[in-house]
Amino acid sequence: MGRLIIVLTAFLTLTACGLGETAVSAAAAGGSAAEQAKEGLKTEERVKQQLAAAAATDARRRQDAESSNQ
């Protein structure tokens, strides 16, 4: 009976360690995914700003070209 308790204790301890590692890995992956999402949003905002600036520059050039043709 004592041997069974020792074996069960060892088994449960090892199982708990595996679950703990899995939980830590999942948490780290979740944190990494969240950081990637934040970086993606920042990149998207930068691209939108660059597109808006390019559109404004293009509109200004067209206006200048039209006014110089008249």
Backbone bond lengths (Angstrom), bond angles and torsions (degrees), N, CA, C in turn:
res aa  C-N    CA-C-N  psi(-1)  N-CA   C-N-CA  omega(-1)  CA-C   N-CA-C  phi
1 M - - - 1.448 - - 1.527 110.61 -
2 G 1.312 117.36 -40.78 1.457 121.64 179.73 1.524 111.15 -64.26
3 R 1.326 114.77 -37.93 1.455 119.95 179.27 1.534 110.56 -64.28
4 L 1.323 117.48 -39.06 1.456 123.13 179.12 1.526 110.51 -63.53
5 I 1.318 116.20 -41.17 1.467 120.27 179.15 1.524 110.20 -64.56
6 I 1.316 117.74 -40.97 1.462 121.35 179.38 1.528 110.36 -65.05
7 V 1.314 116.61 -44.05 1.466 120.45 179.47 1.532 110.34 -63.78
8 L 1.330 117.59 -44.53 1.464 121.11 179.12 1.530 111.36 -63.60
9 T 1.319 116.45 -40.62 1.459 120.59 178.93 1.522 110.37 -62.97
10 A 1.321 117.05 -45.07 1.463 121.14 178.82 1.522 110.52 -63.17
11 F 1.314 116.87 -42.90 1.458 121.49 -179.90 1.533 111.14 -62.39
12 L 1.315 116.03 -46.68 1.464 120.07 -179.04 1.524 111.52 -66.23
13 T 1.322 117.15 -37.17 1.461 120.71 178.16 1.519 110.87 -63.91
14 L 1.317 116.59 -46.14 1.457 120.31 179.75 1.535 111.37 -66.14
15 T 1.300 116.73 -38.16 1.461 120.55 178.40 1.523 110.15 -64.96
16 A 1.306 116.81 -42.27 1.462 120.77 179.81 1.525 110.57 -64.04
17 C 1.312 117.99 -37.72 1.464 120.74 178.42 1.520 110.46 -63.46
18 G 1.308 116.86 -41.95 1.458 120.59 178.10 1.515 111.58 -62.77
19 L 1.316 116.76 -41.27 1.463 120.60 178.94 1.519 110.49 -66.75
20 G 1.323 115.83 -37.97 1.456 119.46 178.38 1.518 111.52 -63.94
21 E 1.324 116.46 -43.04 1.461 120.27 178.53 1.518 111.08 -64.40
22 T 1.319 116.03 -39.53 1.460 120.21 178.59 1.520 110.42 -63.44
23 A 1.314 116.85 -42.64 1.466 120.69 179.77 1.521 110.92 -64.61
24 V 1.331 116.91 -41.45 1.465 120.57 179.12 1.528 110.22 -65.33
25 S 1.328 116.71 -42.32 1.464 120.23 179.02 1.518 110.98 -63.48
26 A 1.325 116.80 -42.29 1.468 120.85 179.28 1.521 110.98 -64.34
27 A 1.315 116.44 -40.37 1.464 120.16 179.20 1.528 110.57 -65.91
28 A 1.328 116.72 -41.29 1.463 120.09 179.08 1.521 110.66 -65.42
29 A 1.315 116.76 -41.69 1.468 120.15 178.93 1.521 110.26 -65.54
30 G 1.316 117.10 -39.06 1.457 120.77 178.13 1.513 111.57 -64.26
31 G 1.321 116.20 -41.57 1.461 120.55 177.53 1.514 110.90 -64.85
32 S 1.312 116.48 -40.28 1.457 120.97 179.13 1.526 110.49 -64.82
33 A 1.322 116.59 -41.44 1.464 120.32 178.71 1.529 110.63 -64.71
34 A 1.311 116.28 -37.83 1.466 119.73 178.41 1.526 110.89 -65.29
35 E 1.324 117.07 -41.27 1.461 120.90 178.05 1.527 110.76 -64.58
36 Q 1.324 116.30 -40.30 1.461 119.58 178.58 1.523 110.67 -64.86
37 A 1.315 116.87 -38.15 1.463 120.33 177.67 1.517 111.14 -64.28
38 K 1.327 117.08 -41.85 1.469 120.67 177.83 1.523 110.76 -62.60
39 E 1.330 116.51 -44.12 1.461 120.56 179.18 1.526 110.43 -64.04
40 G 1.313 116.76 -37.97 1.462 120.83 177.68 1.515 111.64 -62.37
41 L 1.323 116.65 -41.48 1.461 120.41 178.31 1.529 111.38 -65.78
42 K 1.328 116.19 -39.28 1.461 119.85 177.98 1.533 110.50 -63.90
43 T 1.325 115.77 -43.24 1.458 120.66 179.23 1.521 110.43 -63.14
44 E 1.320 116.60 -42.96 1.467 120.88 178.90 1.530 110.77 -60.08
45 E 1.312 116.79 -43.03 1.463 120.81 179.65 1.529 111.23 -64.09
46 R 1.349 116.75 -41.95 1.472 120.60 177.88 1.522 110.96 -61.36
47 V 1.330 116.54 -42.76 1.466 120.36 -179.16 1.522 110.13 -65.35
48 K 1.333 117.22 -41.35 1.469 120.27 177.94 1.528 110.93 -60.83
49 Q 1.326 116.74 -41.70 1.466 120.81 178.77 1.528 111.03 -64.40
50 Q 1.328 115.91 -41.58 1.460 119.78 179.26 1.525 111.17 -65.51
51 L 1.325 117.15 -39.77 1.464 120.45 177.68 1.525 111.46 -65.23
52 A 1.317 116.24 -41.01 1.464 120.28 178.45 1.528 110.15 -63.70
53 A 1.321 117.29 -41.86 1.461 121.13 178.95 1.528 110.56 -64.74
54 A 1.334 116.76 -41.65 1.464 120.02 179.15 1.523 111.02 -65.56
55 A 1.326 117.48 -39.36 1.465 120.86 178.24 1.523 110.62 -65.08
56 A 1.319 117.47 -40.80 1.462 121.26 178.37 1.527 110.85 -64.47
57 T 1.313 116.81 -41.48 1.463 121.13 178.46 1.524 110.43 -63.68
58 D 1.328 116.26 -43.43 1.456 121.09 179.09 1.533 110.90 -62.73
59 A 1.314 117.29 -43.47 1.464 121.17 179.41 1.529 110.81 -63.08
60 R 1.324 116.41 -41.00 1.463 121.24 178.72 1.530 110.59 -64.08
61 R 1.318 117.12 -42.10 1.467 121.05 179.12 1.529 111.09 -64.85
62 R 1.326 116.27 -40.82 1.466 119.64 178.34 1.522 110.48 -63.68
63 Q 1.321 116.08 -42.71 1.470 120.02 178.41 1.522 110.68 -61.65
64 D 1.310 116.09 -44.27 1.465 120.49 178.99 1.539 110.89 -62.13
65 A 1.326 115.77 -42.06 1.459 120.01 -179.90 1.529 111.22 -65.44
66 E 1.337 116.58 -41.35 1.454 120.26 179.30 1.530 111.84 -67.17
67 S 1.309 116.04 -39.32 1.464 118.86 -179.51 1.528 111.45 -70.97
68 S 1.315 117.50 -31.79 1.470 119.52 178.97 1.519 111.02 -76.24
69 N 1.335 119.46 -22.29 1.458 122.95 178.31 1.526 111.42 -80.57
70 Q 1.297 118.91 -18.28 1.461 121.08 -177.10 1.476 113.12 -89.44
